[in-house]
């Protein structure tokens, strides 16, 4: 007896293949996003000379000149040691510069060089351009709901700290 695939719910997009159920379907899509991020990052490296994570750091340093590695790590939800290699490669390529914090010599402050500023512009073929195109087609409500789901999942997986007061996963307001 052949099993019948359940009818898709409103807003659900069926995929080809056997029914997976809500959890496996969600995981399948997460893997597809991860694969897309990795593939796009590799293409960016050959076309722009920057990987996706390197470009994100350039964009953040451009937005927050004088930022510390610790603050960058907080924004990106990674351990500061994770950024060490990225920052060193960007500094070696002359895209960012490191200066000692005049208030605390143990800290380094990062800013873009002129070469880095030339790359701190919206560019086609980047992860952010794909995200921008998708977000431009979504309602504010859908974006916020998606951010809530992704934030809760990241928190559950240990990638986003909990907001201690509310017990909710910390979420920054969405920028469009």
C-alpha positions as CSV (number, residue, x, y, z in Angstrom):
1,X,0.0,0.0,0.0
2,X,1.5,3.4,-1.0
3,X,1.5,6.0,1.6
4,X,-0.1,9.3,0.7
5,X,1.9,12.5,1.1
6,X,0.0,14.9,3.4
7,X,-1.4,18.0,1.6
8,X,0.9,21.0,2.1
9,X,-0.3,23.5,4.7
10,X,-0.8,27.1,3.8
11,X,2.6,28.7,3.1
12,X,4.3,25.3,3.0
13,X,6.3,24.5,-0.2
14,X,6.4,20.8,-0.9
15,X,9.8,19.4,-2.0
16,X,10.3,16.4,-4.4
17,X,10.7,13.2,-2.5
18,X,9.2,11.5,0.5
19,X,7.4,13.6,3.2
20,X,9.9,14.5,5.9
21,X,7.8,16.1,8.6
22,X,8.2,19.5,10.1
23,X,11.6,19.0,11.9
24,X,13.4,17.2,9.1
25,X,12.1,19.6,6.5
26,X,13.3,22.6,8.5
27,X,16.7,20.9,9.0
28,X,16.8,20.1,5.2
29,X,16.3,23.8,4.5
30,X,18.9,24.9,7.1
31,X,21.4,22.6,5.4
32,X,20.5,24.1,2.0
33,X,21.1,27.6,3.4
34,X,24.4,26.5,4.9
35,X,25.5,24.9,1.6
36,X,24.5,28.2,-0.2
37,X,26.5,30.3,2.3
38,X,29.6,28.1,1.8
39,X,29.3,28.1,-2.0
40,X,28.7,31.8,-2.2
41,X,31.6,32.5,0.2
42,X,33.9,30.5,-2.1
43,X,32.7,32.4,-5.2
44,X,33.1,35.7,-3.3
45,X,36.7,34.8,-2.5
46,X,37.5,34.2,-6.2
47,X,35.6,37.3,-7.5
48,X,36.0,39.9,-4.7
49,X,39.0,38.4,-2.9
50,X,37.0,38.1,0.4
51,X,35.1,35.2,1.9
52,X,31.7,35.8,3.3
53,X,32.9,36.0,6.9
54,X,35.7,38.3,5.9
55,X,33.3,40.6,4.1
56,X,31.0,40.6,7.0
57,X,33.8,41.7,9.3
58,X,34.8,44.5,6.8
59,X,31.2,45.7,6.7
60,X,30.9,45.7,10.5
61,X,34.3,47.5,11.0
62,X,33.1,50.0,8.4
63,X,29.9,50.6,10.3
64,X,31.7,50.8,13.7
65,X,35.2,52.3,13.2
66,X,37.3,51.7,16.3
67,X,35.5,48.5,17.2
68,X,37.3,45.9,19.4
69,X,37.7,42.3,18.6
70,X,35.6,41.5,21.6
71,X,32.7,43.6,20.4
72,X,32.9,42.1,16.9
73,X,32.8,38.6,18.5
74,X,29.7,39.6,20.5
75,X,27.9,40.9,17.4
76,X,28.8,37.7,15.5
77,X,28.1,35.4,18.4
78,X,31.6,33.8,18.2
79,X,34.5,33.4,20.5
80,X,37.1,36.2,20.0
81,X,39.7,33.6,19.1
82,X,37.5,32.6,16.2
83,X,38.0,36.1,14.7
84,X,41.8,36.2,15.2
85,X,42.6,34.6,11.9
86,X,40.0,36.6,10.0
87,X,41.3,39.9,11.5
88,X,45.0,39.0,10.8
89,X,44.2,38.1,7.2
90,X,42.3,41.4,6.6
91,X,45.1,43.3,8.3
92,X,47.8,41.5,6.2
93,X,45.8,42.4,3.0
94,X,45.7,46.1,4.1
95,X,41.9,46.2,4.5
96,X,41.8,46.9,8.2
97,X,44.2,48.6,10.6
98,X,44.8,47.8,14.2
99,X,45.6,50.5,16.8
100,X,46.0,50.3,20.5
101,X,43.1,51.6,22.6
102,X,44.4,54.8,24.2
103,X,42.3,54.0,27.3
104,X,43.3,50.3,27.6
105,X,46.5,49.3,25.9
106,X,45.6,45.7,26.1
107,X,42.8,46.2,23.6
108,X,43.1,46.7,19.9
109,X,40.8,49.0,17.9
110,X,40.0,48.2,14.3
111,X,39.2,50.5,11.4
112,X,39.1,50.2,7.7
113,X,42.0,51.4,5.5
114,X,41.3,53.3,2.3
115,X,41.5,49.9,0.5
116,X,39.0,48.4,3.0
117,X,36.6,51.3,2.6
118,X,36.6,50.7,-1.2
119,X,35.2,47.2,-0.5
120,X,32.7,48.4,2.1
121,X,29.9,49.0,-0.4
122,X,26.9,46.9,-1.5
123,X,28.2,44.4,-4.1
124,X,26.4,41.9,-6.3
125,X,27.3,38.2,-5.9
126,X,27.6,38.5,-2.1
127,X,25.7,36.8,0.6
128,X,24.4,40.1,1.8
129,X,23.0,41.0,-1.7
130,X,21.1,37.7,-1.7
131,X,19.8,38.4,1.8
132,X,18.8,41.9,0.7
133,X,16.9,40.7,-2.3
134,X,15.0,38.1,-0.2
135,X,14.2,40.6,2.6
136,X,12.9,43.1,0.1
137,X,10.3,40.6,-0.9
138,X,9.2,39.9,2.7
139,X,6.8,41.7,5.0
140,X,8.2,43.1,8.2
141,X,6.1,40.6,10.2
142,X,7.6,37.6,8.3
143,X,11.1,39.0,8.8
144,X,10.6,39.4,12.5
145,X,9.0,35.9,12.8
146,X,11.9,34.4,10.9
147,X,14.4,36.2,13.1
148,X,12.6,34.9,16.2
149,X,12.8,31.3,15.0
150,X,16.5,31.6,13.9
151,X,17.4,33.3,17.2
152,X,15.7,30.7,19.3
153,X,17.4,27.9,17.3
154,X,20.8,29.6,17.6
155,X,20.2,29.9,21.3
156,X,19.1,26.3,21.7
157,X,22.3,25.3,19.9
158,X,24.4,27.5,22.1
159,X,25.2,30.1,19.5
160,X,23.3,33.1,21.0
161,X,23.3,33.9,24.7
162,X,20.0,34.2,26.6
163,X,18.8,37.6,27.8
164,X,19.2,37.1,31.5
165,X,16.3,39.4,32.5
166,X,13.6,37.9,30.3
167,X,15.0,34.4,29.7
168,X,14.5,35.0,26.0
169,X,17.2,34.7,23.4
170,X,18.7,38.1,22.9
171,X,17.7,39.6,19.6
172,X,18.8,42.9,18.0
173,X,16.3,44.8,16.0
174,X,16.2,44.0,12.4
175,X,17.8,46.5,10.0
176,X,16.4,46.9,6.5
